Amino acid sequence: MPKTPRSGATYWRLLLLLPIVAVVWLPFYDHVGPTLWGWPFFYWYQMLWVLLTALITGFVFLMEDAGYEESGQ
């Protein structure tokens, strides 16, 4: 059965802008310190956002799916 969106269900998609801004804004993380287990900040910050992006995408998917209702016929 097709699903129809409820009002306000698509606002969760704005969360997907967080990883884009966090990784594209290079001056924010263009330095060596602090290190994490010997890894410079530049590298572990990007790897952290890979994991956070997966979590944010999954969360947005669940919220979007909950924002749709079955159209009964």
Backbone as XML, in Angstrom:
<?xml version="1.0"?>
<chain id="A" units="angstrom">
  <residue number="1" name="MET">
    <atom name="N" x="0.829" y="-1.172" z="0.000"/>
    <atom name="CA" x="0.000" y="0.000" z="0.000"/>
    <atom name="C" x="0.880" y="1.245" z="0.000"/>
  </residue>
  <residue number="2" name="PRO">
    <atom name="N" x="0.505" y="2.239" z="-0.765"/>
    <atom name="CA" x="1.298" y="3.468" z="-0.782"/>
    <atom name="C" x="1.174" y="4.227" z="0.529"/>
  </residue>
  <residue number="3" name="LYS">
    <atom name="N" x="2.226" y="4.931" z="0.849"/>
    <atom name="CA" x="2.243" y="5.726" z="2.068"/>
    <atom name="C" x="2.138" y="7.199" z="1.707"/>
  </residue>
  <residue number="4" name="THR">
    <atom name="N" x="1.403" y="7.937" z="2.506"/>
    <atom name="CA" x="1.278" y="9.373" z="2.288"/>
    <atom name="C" x="1.943" y="10.103" z="3.448"/>
  </residue>
  <residue number="5" name="PRO">
    <atom name="N" x="2.650" y="11.204" z="3.160"/>
    <atom name="CA" x="3.347" y="11.911" z="4.233"/>
    <atom name="C" x="2.391" y="12.692" z="5.113"/>
  </residue>
  <residue number="6" name="ARG">
    <atom name="N" x="2.674" y="12.662" z="6.420"/>
    <atom name="CA" x="1.965" y="13.535" z="7.349"/>
    <atom name="C" x="2.607" y="14.904" z="7.281"/>
  </residue>
  <residue number="7" name="SER">
    <atom name="N" x="1.904" y="15.916" z="7.738"/>
    <atom name="CA" x="2.475" y="17.260" z="7.714"/>
    <atom name="C" x="3.648" y="17.332" z="8.704"/>
  </residue>
  <residue number="8" name="GLY">
    <atom name="N" x="4.728" y="17.968" z="8.285"/>
    <atom name="CA" x="5.905" y="18.119" z="9.136"/>
    <atom name="C" x="6.838" y="16.924" z="9.140"/>
  </residue>
  <residue number="9" name="ALA">
    <atom name="N" x="6.553" y="15.912" z="8.359"/>
    <atom name="CA" x="7.381" y="14.706" z="8.375"/>
    <atom name="C" x="8.735" y="14.924" z="7.716"/>
  </residue>
  <residue number="10" name="THR">
    <atom name="N" x="8.845" y="15.903" z="6.850"/>
    <atom name="CA" x="10.096" y="16.078" z="6.112"/>
    <atom name="C" x="11.082" y="17.022" z="6.792"/>
  </residue>
  <residue number="11" name="TYR">
    <atom name="N" x="10.719" y="17.626" z="7.911"/>
    <atom name="CA" x="11.652" y="18.523" z="8.608"/>
    <atom name="C" x="12.838" y="17.767" z="9.195"/>
  </residue>
  <residue number="12" name="TRP">
    <atom name="N" x="12.700" y="16.481" z="9.393"/>
    <atom name="CA" x="13.821" y="15.680" z="9.898"/>
    <atom name="C" x="14.986" y="15.680" z="8.915"/>
  </residue>
  <residue number="13" name="ARG">
    <atom name="N" x="14.710" y="15.916" z="7.655"/>
    <atom name="CA" x="15.761" y="15.912" z="6.632"/>
    <atom name="C" x="16.771" y="17.035" z="6.841"/>
  </residue>
  <residue number="14" name="LEU">
    <atom name="N" x="16.404" y="18.065" z="7.562"/>
    <atom name="CA" x="17.344" y="19.148" z="7.841"/>
    <atom name="C" x="18.541" y="18.669" z="8.662"/>
  </residue>
  <residue number="15" name="LEU">
    <atom name="N" x="18.368" y="17.596" z="9.419"/>
    <atom name="CA" x="19.488" y="17.027" z="10.171"/>
    <atom name="C" x="20.595" y="16.525" z="9.245"/>
  </residue>
  <residue number="16" name="LEU">
    <atom name="N" x="20.241" y="16.201" z="8.023"/>
    <atom name="CA" x="21.234" y="15.711" z="7.076"/>
    <atom name="C" x="22.213" y="16.804" z="6.651"/>
  </residue>
  <residue number="17" name="LEU">
    <atom name="N" x="21.910" y="18.048" z="6.953"/>
    <atom name="CA" x="22.834" y="19.137" z="6.656"/>
    <atom name="C" x="24.000" y="19.189" z="7.641"/>
  </residue>
  <residue number="18" name="LEU">
    <atom name="N" x="23.816" y="18.648" z="8.839"/>
    <atom name="CA" x="24.887" y="18.676" z="9.840"/>
    <atom name="C" x="26.192" y="18.044" z="9.352"/>
  </residue>
  <residue number="19" name="PRO">
    <atom name="N" x="26.171" y="16.808" z="8.850"/>
    <atom name="CA" x="27.433" y="16.224" z="8.389"/>
    <atom name="C" x="28.051" y="16.988" z="7.222"/>
  </residue>
  <residue number="20" name="ILE">
    <atom name="N" x="27.227" y="17.530" z="6.364"/>
    <atom name="CA" x="27.756" y="18.267" z="5.214"/>
    <atom name="C" x="28.511" y="19.506" z="5.687"/>
  </residue>
  <residue number="21" name="VAL">
    <atom name="N" x="27.878" y="20.274" z="6.553"/>
    <atom name="CA" x="28.508" y="21.495" z="7.055"/>
    <atom name="C" x="29.742" y="21.165" z="7.879"/>
  </residue>
  <residue number="22" name="ALA">
    <atom name="N" x="29.660" y="20.132" z="8.700"/>
    <atom name="CA" x="30.771" y="19.783" z="9.587"/>
    <atom name="C" x="32.014" y="19.342" z="8.824"/>
  </residue>
  <residue number="23" name="VAL">
    <atom name="N" x="31.847" y="18.718" z="7.685"/>
    <atom name="CA" x="33.001" y="18.221" z="6.924"/>
    <atom name="C" x="33.466" y="19.223" z="5.868"/>
  </residue>
  <residue number="24" name="VAL">
    <atom name="N" x="32.558" y="20.007" z="5.328"/>
    <atom name="CA" x="32.930" y="20.962" z="4.287"/>
    <atom name="C" x="33.630" y="22.183" z="4.880"/>
  </residue>
  <residue number="25" name="TRP">
    <atom name="N" x="33.312" y="22.540" z="6.113"/>
    <atom name="CA" x="33.899" y="23.715" z="6.754"/>
    <atom name="C" x="35.310" y="23.364" z="7.221"/>
  </residue>
  <residue number="26" name="LEU">
    <atom name="N" x="36.257" y="23.370" z="6.314"/>
    <atom name="CA" x="37.621" y="22.911" z="6.557"/>
    <atom name="C" x="38.379" y="23.689" z="7.628"/>
  </residue>
  <residue number="27" name="PRO">
    <atom name="N" x="38.278" y="25.011" z="7.746"/>
    <atom name="CA" x="39.046" y="25.705" z="8.788"/>
    <atom name="C" x="38.718" y="25.241" z="10.208"/>
  </residue>
  <residue number="28" name="PHE">
    <atom name="N" x="37.579" y="24.609" z="10.398"/>
    <atom name="CA" x="37.208" y="24.134" z="11.727"/>
    <atom name="C" x="38.104" y="22.990" z="12.199"/>
  </residue>
  <residue number="29" name="TYR">
    <atom name="N" x="38.541" y="22.141" z="11.296"/>
    <atom name="CA" x="39.321" y="20.971" z="11.721"/>
    <atom name="C" x="40.673" y="20.856" z="11.017"/>
  </residue>
  <residue number="30" name="ASP">
    <atom name="N" x="41.165" y="21.936" z="10.475"/>
    <atom name="CA" x="42.448" y="21.920" z="9.770"/>
    <atom name="C" x="43.615" y="22.192" z="10.730"/>
  </residue>
  <residue number="31" name="HIS">
    <atom name="N" x="43.800" y="21.269" z="11.672"/>
    <atom name="CA" x="44.945" y="21.360" z="12.587"/>
    <atom name="C" x="45.274" y="19.966" z="13.103"/>
  </residue>
  <residue number="32" name="VAL">
    <atom name="N" x="46.420" y="19.833" z="13.736"/>
    <atom name="CA" x="46.913" y="18.515" z="14.149"/>
    <atom name="C" x="46.339" y="18.098" z="15.497"/>
  </residue>
  <residue number="33" name="GLY">
    <atom name="N" x="46.351" y="18.981" z="16.467"/>
    <atom name="CA" x="45.925" y="18.602" z="17.818"/>
    <atom name="C" x="44.464" y="18.897" z="18.042"/>
  </residue>
  <residue number="34" name="PRO">
    <atom name="N" x="43.835" y="18.233" z="18.958"/>
    <atom name="CA" x="44.345" y="17.182" z="19.827"/>
    <atom name="C" x="44.384" y="15.831" z="19.106"/>
  </residue>
  <residue number="35" name="THR">
    <atom name="N" x="45.293" y="15.009" z="19.508"/>
    <atom name="CA" x="45.399" y="13.680" z="18.894"/>
    <atom name="C" x="44.578" y="12.682" z="19.698"/>
  </residue>
  <residue number="36" name="LEU">
    <atom name="N" x="44.173" y="11.627" z="19.039"/>
    <atom name="CA" x="43.420" y="10.551" z="19.668"/>
    <atom name="C" x="44.114" y="9.251" z="19.312"/>
  </residue>
  <residue number="37" name="TRP">
    <atom name="N" x="44.746" y="8.625" z="20.278"/>
    <atom name="CA" x="45.527" y="7.399" z="20.077"/>
    <atom name="C" x="46.595" y="7.583" z="18.999"/>
  </residue>
  <residue number="38" name="GLY">
    <atom name="N" x="47.178" y="8.763" z="18.966"/>
    <atom name="CA" x="48.229" y="9.062" z="18.007"/>
    <atom name="C" x="47.740" y="9.562" z="16.658"/>
  </residue>
  <residue number="39" name="TRP">
    <atom name="N" x="46.436" y="9.586" z="16.453"/>
    <atom name="CA" x="45.872" y="10.067" z="15.191"/>
    <atom name="C" x="45.671" y="11.576" z="15.282"/>
  </residue>
  <residue number="40" name="PRO">
    <atom name="N" x="46.120" y="12.337" z="14.297"/>
    <atom name="CA" x="45.863" y="13.782" z="14.297"/>
    <atom name="C" x="44.357" y="14.079" z="14.222"/>
  </residue>
  <residue number="41" name="PHE">
    <atom name="N" x="43.994" y="15.217" z="14.760"/>
    <atom name="CA" x="42.588" y="15.634" z="14.806"/>
    <atom name="C" x="41.943" y="15.609" z="13.428"/>
  </residue>
  <residue number="42" name="PHE">
    <atom name="N" x="42.687" y="16.035" z="12.421"/>
    <atom name="CA" x="42.165" y="16.085" z="11.053"/>
    <atom name="C" x="41.594" y="14.739" z="10.615"/>
  </residue>
  <residue number="43" name="TYR">
    <atom name="N" x="42.283" y="13.634" z="10.965"/>
    <atom name="CA" x="41.836" y="12.309" z="10.527"/>
    <atom name="C" x="40.710" y="11.757" z="11.385"/>
  </residue>
  <residue number="44" name="TRP">
    <atom name="N" x="40.880" y="11.828" z="12.724"/>
    <atom name="CA" x="39.834" y="11.204" z="13.538"/>
    <atom name="C" x="38.542" y="12.004" z="13.528"/>
  </residue>
  <residue number="45" name="TYR">
    <atom name="N" x="38.619" y="13.287" z="13.262"/>
    <atom name="CA" x="37.396" y="14.088" z="13.131"/>
    <atom name="C" x="36.589" y="13.627" z="11.920"/>
  </residue>
  <residue number="46" name="GLN">
    <atom name="N" x="37.259" y="13.382" z="10.803"/>
    <atom name="CA" x="36.561" y="12.902" z="9.607"/>
    <atom name="C" x="35.988" y="11.509" z="9.815"/>
  </residue>
  <residue number="47" name="MET">
    <atom name="N" x="36.747" y="10.639" z="10.483"/>
    <atom name="CA" x="36.252" y="9.284" z="10.736"/>
    <atom name="C" x="35.067" y="9.305" z="11.702"/>
  </residue>
  <residue number="48" name="LEU">
    <atom name="N" x="35.099" y="10.210" z="12.658"/>
    <atom name="CA" x="33.976" y="10.354" z="13.577"/>
    <atom name="C" x="32.715" y="10.754" z="12.820"/>
  </residue>
  <residue number="49" name="TRP">
    <atom name="N" x="32.862" y="11.645" z="11.850"/>
    <atom name="CA" x="31.699" y="12.072" z="11.081"/>
    <atom name="C" x="31.184" y="10.990" z="10.139"/>
  </residue>
  <residue number="50" name="VAL">
    <atom name="N" x="32.026" y="10.054" z="9.750"/>
    <atom name="CA" x="31.521" y="8.915" z="8.972"/>
    <atom name="C" x="30.524" y="8.129" z="9.819"/>
  </residue>
  <residue number="51" name="LEU">
    <atom name="N" x="30.889" y="7.863" z="11.073"/>
    <atom name="CA" x="29.993" y="7.127" z="11.967"/>
    <atom name="C" x="28.752" y="7.956" z="12.317"/>
  </residue>
  <residue number="52" name="LEU">
    <atom name="N" x="28.960" y="9.240" z="12.636"/>
    <atom name="CA" x="27.826" y="10.094" z="12.978"/>
    <atom name="C" x="26.854" y="10.252" z="11.808"/>
  </residue>
  <residue number="53" name="THR">
    <atom name="N" x="27.394" y="10.327" z="10.601"/>
    <atom name="CA" x="26.533" y="10.446" z="9.423"/>
    <atom name="C" x="25.662" y="9.204" z="9.257"/>
  </residue>
  <residue number="54" name="ALA">
    <atom name="N" x="26.236" y="8.025" z="9.500"/>
    <atom name="CA" x="25.441" y="6.800" z="9.416"/>
    <atom name="C" x="24.335" y="6.807" z="10.468"/>
  </residue>
  <residue number="55" name="LEU">
    <atom name="N" x="24.657" y="7.244" z="11.683"/>
    <atom name="CA" x="23.649" y="7.298" z="12.741"/>
    <atom name="C" x="22.565" y="8.334" z="12.433"/>
  </residue>
  <residue number="56" name="ILE">
    <atom name="N" x="22.973" y="9.491" z="11.961"/>
    <atom name="CA" x="22.002" y="10.541" z="11.636"/>
    <atom name="C" x="21.101" y="10.100" z="10.485"/>
  </residue>
  <residue number="57" name="THR">
    <atom name="N" x="21.685" y="9.465" z="9.471"/>
    <atom name="CA" x="20.892" y="8.990" z="8.334"/>
    <atom name="C" x="19.884" y="7.935" z="8.778"/>
  </residue>
  <residue number="58" name="GLY">
    <atom name="N" x="20.307" y="7.013" z="9.629"/>
    <atom name="CA" x="19.387" y="6.005" z="10.154"/>
    <atom name="C" x="18.276" y="6.619" z="10.978"/>
  </residue>
  <residue number="59" name="PHE">
    <atom name="N" x="18.624" y="7.601" z="11.812"/>
    <atom name="CA" x="17.624" y="8.283" z="12.629"/>
    <atom name="C" x="16.610" y="9.016" z="11.753"/>
  </residue>
  <residue number="60" name="VAL">
    <atom name="N" x="17.092" y="9.724" z="10.735"/>
    <atom name="CA" x="16.189" y="10.447" z="9.838"/>
    <atom name="C" x="15.288" y="9.457" z="9.091"/>
  </residue>
  <residue number="61" name="PHE">
    <atom name="N" x="15.841" y="8.334" z="8.689"/>
    <atom name="CA" x="15.025" y="7.320" z="8.020"/>
    <atom name="C" x="13.902" y="6.836" z="8.924"/>
  </residue>
  <residue number="62" name="LEU">
    <atom name="N" x="14.232" y="6.543" z="10.183"/>
    <atom name="CA" x="13.208" y="6.068" z="11.111"/>
    <atom name="C" x="12.154" y="7.137" z="11.374"/>
  </residue>
  <residue number="63" name="MET">
    <atom name="N" x="12.572" y="8.370" z="11.526"/>
    <atom name="CA" x="11.617" y="9.456" z="11.771"/>
    <atom name="C" x="10.753" y="9.728" z="10.544"/>
  </residue>
  <residue number="64" name="GLU">
    <atom name="N" x="11.366" y="9.643" z="9.366"/>
    <atom name="CA" x="10.593" y="9.829" z="8.136"/>
    <atom name="C" x="9.588" y="8.695" z="7.964"/>
  </residue>
  <residue number="65" name="ASP">
    <atom name="N" x="10.012" y="7.479" z="8.252"/>
    <atom name="CA" x="9.112" y="6.333" z="8.110"/>
    <atom name="C" x="7.968" y="6.423" z="9.113"/>
  </residue>
  <residue number="66" name="ALA">
    <atom name="N" x="8.253" y="6.916" z="10.313"/>
    <atom name="CA" x="7.207" y="7.089" z="11.303"/>
    <atom name="C" x="6.281" y="8.240" z="10.922"/>
  </residue>
  <residue number="67" name="GLY">
    <atom name="N" x="6.763" y="9.157" z="10.095"/>
    <atom name="CA" x="5.964" y="10.299" z="9.686"/>
    <atom name="C" x="5.027" y="9.994" z="8.536"/>
  </residue>
  <residue number="68" name="TYR">
    <atom name="N" x="5.063" y="8.795" z="8.050"/>
    <atom name="CA" x="4.173" y="8.401" z="6.955"/>
    <atom name="C" x="3.100" y="7.466" z="7.522"/>
  </residue>
  <residue number="69" name="GLU">
    <atom name="N" x="1.945" y="7.556" z="6.965"/>
    <atom name="CA" x="0.863" y="6.675" z="7.400"/>
    <atom name="C" x="0.379" y="5.840" z="6.223"/>
  </residue>
  <residue number="70" name="GLU">
    <atom name="N" x="-0.034" y="4.672" z="6.539"/>
    <atom name="CA" x="-0.569" y="3.790" z="5.498"/>
    <atom name="C" x="-1.877" y="4.377" z="4.972"/>
  </residue>
  <residue number="71" name="SER">
    <atom name="N" x="-2.004" y="4.422" z="3.669"/>
    <atom name="CA" x="-3.267" y="4.874" z="3.088"/>
    <atom name="C" x="-4.132" y="3.643" z="2.831"/>
  </residue>
  <residue number="72" name="GLY">
    <atom name="N" x="-5.075" y="3.435" z="3.706"/>
    <atom name="CA" x="-5.933" y="2.257" z="3.612"/>
    <atom name="C" x="-6.982" y="2.391" z="2.530"/>
  </residue>
  <residue number="73" name="GLN">
    <atom name="N" x="-7.264" y="1.269" z="1.885"/>
    <atom name="CA" x="-8.283" y="1.310" z="0.828"/>
    <atom name="C" x="-9.325" y="0.263" z="1.089"/>
  </residue>
</chain>
